[in-house]
Amino acid sequence: MKSLKENLDPAKILVLGFAILIFIGAFLLTLPIATEDGKGLAFLNALFTATSATCVTGLVVVDTGDTFSLFGEMIILILIQVGGLGFMTFATFLFVLLGKKISLKERLLLKEAFNTNSTAGVVRLVKRILIFTVITECIGGILLTVRFSFDMPIGQAVYFGFFHAISNFNNAGFDLMGEFNSLTDYVDDPIVVLTICSLIILGGLGFIVINELYEYRQIRAFSVHTKVVLSTTLILIVGATILIFFFEYSNVKTLGPLSPTGKGLGALFHSVTPRTAGANTLSMGDLTHATLFLTIFLMFIGGGSGSTAGGIKVTTFAVLIITALSQLKGKEEVVLFKRRIVIENILKALTVAMSGIMIVVVVTFMLSITEKGYVFIMYLFEATSAFGTVGLSMGLTPELSPIGRFIIILTMFVGRLGPLTLGFAITKRRKQEAYRRPKGKIMIG
């Protein structure tokens, strides 16, 4: 009889590993030492917080800075770091330190975790990821520490600086500012805005892209994947910044009172954070409906594959758009950067997108039943934020009923692992059919 480990494929192990990590974190947050009042957190709230941290979402039912003790905040920070990079990354690092050989099974797990096409070089990739993470978070932490030191004691500035650097690099969005304020006091501060935007973007590009940027450093040598991620990310950030700037320009509750530079920084931050960090410098409840709808769109897309971000991913979005344009132009092939996109990738992109749409629709519908008295866009916003592991909220999350909180917990879990990974984990491997059935024609459109 095979052992349990042999019966579990990589996808199942990833699901199980994340679940175990979440429950350990939830248990620790229920301890009296984890909260300021010495009573510990109720289990459902602890489970919600641990899931949000491990799935690097940032949705909270209690304010992080006001509720948790130093011990509780450290637990949240560890969950963010391990959840963002993946527990297999840390396990591999420990194995390397101990001189243990990385087996094929473990290499397959890493391949699944980083969504790569091959196991070749994955251990080297893990080492580079850890080095890049430490360097980036330290630079971000130092810059934020210097800025925060003007507003608070140096010890607190160091703690706040590194906490927010780690949180935002991992696209988590947890903050310590208190009373659900996030970073609204720094809406027009260039150091805070540009530092955190850089951390979010670097964490959301994907480690495969970062690795290629380090190895090749020339656009011509980049893979199609890297070119698609970089170009699509740039288009989304620039396009969203311009739209938000005009949508909120005269809104007295958001960008209206700010200087032109402040308006630009506010618009830039809000174009970056929905994909998928969750920190905010603008009040979500005061945004125009146009900006809210654009935010939902950006949250659904998310960041790059194999990154700390969630969503359907920018590559999925790009493939679907190019496929649609190719069909409209009557072309037989889908081409990106002079390379033909194979049908398997197109079908996978369609599956991911449709799975995401169905999840958001179902969760929105369920929230509209369990949570009474709110406008529809709040249900849609919350569902998309949870699925995209974003963490932005229009104020519904702290008011959720126990059932609503459990729904969001499941949505964050599914969103972090990805619909395909979870689907493969709960179903058998696809088998090659012994024969092919006759073709069936269906009228489309």
N, C-alpha and C positions, 0 to 999 in steps of 0.2 A: 504493500500500500504506500502510495506517495505521501510525503509529508505535506503539511499545510503550506509551507513555503514554496514547495515545488508545484503545488496546485494553483498558486496565485500568480497571475501574469503581472507584468509591470504596472498596468493601469490599475488593477485591483490593489496592489501594494501601495501605490500613491494615494488612492482614496482612503485606504485603511490607515496609512501613516498620518495623513492630515487629520483624520477623525480622532485618532489617539492623542495627537498633539493638542487638539482643541479641548478634549475632555480633561487632559492633565492641566491645561491652562485654566479652565473653568473651575476645577477643584481648588487650585491655588488661590484664585480670586475670591473664593468663598471663605477663606481663612480670615480670622479677625485682624491679623497683621496686614492684610491687603488694603484695608480702607482706613480713612482718617478717623472715623468714629469708633473703630475697634470692634465693629459688629460683623464685618465681612459682608459680601454681596449676596443677595438672594440668588439661588442657583440659576434660574432662568436668565436673570440679568448678567450673571457671570458667564453663562454659556454664550449669550449674545455678544458680550464684549470679547471673549476669547475667540469666537468665530470671526468677528469683525477684524481682530488683530491678526490672526493666523491667515485669514483670506485677504489680508491687506486692503480692507475696505474703508474703515473709518467711520461707519455709522455707529452712533452711540445712543444708549438709552439713559445713561448717567454721564455727567460731565467728568471727563478724565482728570483734569487738573484739580477740581474741587472735591472729588469723591475718593480717589485712591491715595494711599500712602506711597512713600518711596518704594517700598517692596512691591506694591501693586503695580506701580508705573514701570518698574523694572521687568516684571513678568510680562506686561503688555509689550514692552520694547523688545524683549527676547522673542516673543511670539511673532512680532512684526518682522524681525530680522530673519528668523528661521522660515516663517511662512513666505516671505518675499523671495528669498533665494532658493527655498526648497530644502526640506529636511535631508534629502539625499546629497545635496551639496555639502552640508555640514558632516554627514556621516562619512562621505568620501574623504573629506579633509582630515577627519580623525583617523581613518584607516591609513592614510598616507603618513601622518605623523607617527603612527604606531608601527609603520613599516609593513602593514598588511597588504597583500596583493589584492587588487581589485578584480573580482571575478567577472565572467561574462554576464551573469545574472544582474550584477550591480551596474555593469556598463549599459545593459538594456534599460534598467531603471533610469539612469541618467539620460539616455537617449530619449525616453518618454517624457521625462521631466522638462528637458530643454527643447522638446519638439524638433529634434534634429533628424536628418535622414540616415545617419550612420553612427556606429559606435566608435569609429576611428577618431582618436584625439579627444574624447570626452573628458578624460582625466586631466589632460593638459588644460582643457577649457575650464574645468572647475577651479584649478589653481589660479588661472588668470582672472576668473570672475571674482574670487575672494580678494585678490590683490587690488583689482580695480575698485571693488566695493569699499575696501578699507580706505584707499587713497581718496576716493570721491567723497565718502561720508566725512572724512577728517577735514578735507578742504572746506566742504559745506559747513561743517560744524564750527570751524574756526571763524569763517566769515560771519556766520550768524551770531557767534559769541561776541565778536567785536561790536556788532551793531546792538545787540541786546544789552551790552555792558553800559550803554548810555542810559538805559531805562531801569536797570535793576542791579543788585549787588553782583560782583564778578563771579562768585560761586554759582549763583542762580543762573547767570548769563551763560556760563559754560554748560550747565546741565540742560537748560532750555535750548541752547544752540545745537548741541549734539543730538538731543532727543528729536528735535524737528528736522534735523538733517537726515537721520536714520529713517524717521517716519516718512518723509517725502521722497527720499531716494527709492524706498520700497513701495512708493505710491499708496501709502496707507492713509494719510490724512489725519491721524490722531494729533491733537495739540494739547498744550498745557495752559492756554491763555485764560481759561475759566469761563463759566457761564455760557458755554456754546458760542463764544465770540470768534473762535478760530483766529484768523490774522487780519480782521477788519480794521484794526488800528494801524496797520502798515500798508494800506491799500495803495498809497502813492510813494512808498519808500523804495527807492531803486535797489538798494543792497538786498533787502529782504525779498522783494519780488523777483529780481533777476537770479538771485542765488537759488531760491526754491524752485523757480521755473526750470533752471538748468538741472537741478537734481531730479525733478519729475521727468523731464525729457530724457535724460541719460538712463534713468531706471526703466523708462517705458519703451526704449528703442529695441531692447532684446539683446541678450548677451552674445548671440551669434553675430549680430550687426557690430557690436562693440569690438568683438574679437577680430572681425575683418577690417575694421577701421584701424586697429592696432597693427595687424599683419601687413596689409597692402598699402594703405594710405594713398592710393590712387584710384580715382573713380573708375577708370577703365578696367581695373582688376577686380572690382567688386562683383559679387554674384548678383543675379537678378533679384533675389530676395532682399538683399541689402539696398539695392537701388530703389526697389518698390517701397520699402519701409521709410527710407530717408526722404524720398520725393513726396510720398503721400502724407507723411508727418508734417513736412514743411508747408504743403498746400493747405492742410487742415488748420494749422496754427495761424498762418498768415490770413487765410480766408476768414476764419472765425474771429480773429482779432479785429479785422476791419468791420465785420458785421456787428459785433458786440459794441464797438466804438460808436457806431451810428445808432444802433437800437437803444443804447443807454445814455447817449450824449446829453439829452435834456431831462433825464430822469433825476429829480431832485433827491431821491432816496438812494441813488447809487453813484453814477459818474458825474451827475449834474454839478455839484458844488466844487469839483476838483479842477485843477489847472489842466491845460492841454496835455502836459507831460503826465500828470496824474491820471487823466482819462486813458491815455495810451497804456500806462502800466497796469491799470485796473482791467482794461480790455484784454491785454496780453495774458495776465494771470488767469483770467476766467476762460480764455481759449485753451490754456494748457491743462489746468487742473481737472476738467472733466475726463481726461484721458490718461490715467484714471486715479488721481491722487486724492481728491476730496477736501483739501484745504481750500479755504475761500477768503477773499478780501472784500467781497460784496455780499450783502445780505440776500440770501436766496429768495426769501419771501417778498422782497421788494423789486425783483427783476421784472421786466416787461414780459408778456407772454411770448413774444418773438424770441427773446433771449432764452427763456425757459425751454422752448421747443428745440432751439439750436443746441442747448445744453444736453437735453435728452438724446438727441442725435449723436453728439460727440461721446456721451457716456456709453452708448450702445456700441460704437465702433471700437473704443478702447485704444490700446497701444500695440506694440509689436509682439509677435510670437516669441515665446521663450523669455519673456521679460517679467517684471514684477507687476505689470498692468493686466487688467482684465478686458472684458468686452469680446466682440467677435474677432478683433484684431484688424489692423490697418491693411494687412495683406489680403484678408478675406474681402474687405470692402473694395480694394483696388481691383481684385480679380473679377468680382461681380460687376463692377462698373465697366471695365474694359470688355467683358463678355457681352454685356448689354449693347455697348456701342458697336462692337463687331457684328452682332446680329442685325442691328439697325442699318448698318452699312452693307449688309449682305455678304460679309466675309465668312469664309469657311473656318478659318483659324483665328484663335485668340493670341495676339502677340503683345508682349511687353518687353521694351528695351531690346528689340530685334530677336527675341527668343519666343518660341511657341510654347504656350501654356498647355500642358497635357490635360486630357479630359478628366483624369482622376483628381487633379487639383481643383478643377472647376466644380466637380460634383461635391468634393469635400467642402469647398467654400460655400456652396449652396446649402449643404446640410448644416454647417455651423450657423449660418445666418438664419435659416428657417427654425432651427432648434432654439436659437436665441429669441427670435420673435415669439415663438410659441410659449417659451418660459415667461417672458415679460407680459404677454397677454394674459396668461393663466394667473400669474401672481397679481397683476393689476385687478383682474376680476375678483380674485379671492379677497384682496384688501378692501375692495369696494363693498364686499359683503360683511367682513368682520369689523371694519372701522367705519363708523357712521359719522355723518356731519361734516365731511370735507369735500372740497371740489375735486373733480375727476383728475385734473392735471397733477394733483398731489399724489394720488395713488400711482399714476403712471411714472411720475418722477422717482418716487421711492422704489418702485419695482425695478426700474432701469438702473438706478444707482446701485442697488444690491446685486443685480445680475452682473453689471460691469465692474463690480468691486470698487466703486468710486468713493462713496462715503458722503457725497453732498446730500443735503436734505432740506426740504422746505419747512421743516418743523414737525413733520408727522412722526418720525422715529421715536422720540421720547414719549409720545402719547399713545403708542401702539398698545393694543390689548395683548394679553398673554398669547393668544392664538396668532395675532398679527406678528408678534415678535418671533414666534417659532417659524412662521412662513418666511420671514426675512432671513432667519438663520439658515434655513435650507437653501434659499435663493443665493445667498453669499457663498455657501459651500459649493453649490453647482457652478456658480459663476467663476470661482477661483480655479477649480479643476478643469472647467471647460466641458461643454455638452458632449463632445466626442469622447473625451477621456472617461467621463462618467458612464456614457453609453456603452463603451467597450468593456468597462469594468463589470457591468451587470448583465451582459449578454455574452453568448459564446462567440468564439472567433468565427469570422466569416469563412465559409467553406467554398471551394471551387465547385461549381455545378458540373455534374457529369454530362449534361446535355444542355442545349440552348433551345428555348421555346420560340415559336413563330412570332414574328414582329406584329405589334398592334399599333394602329395609328389613332391618335387622339387630336381633335381640333384644339389648338391653343390660341388664345386671344380673341 
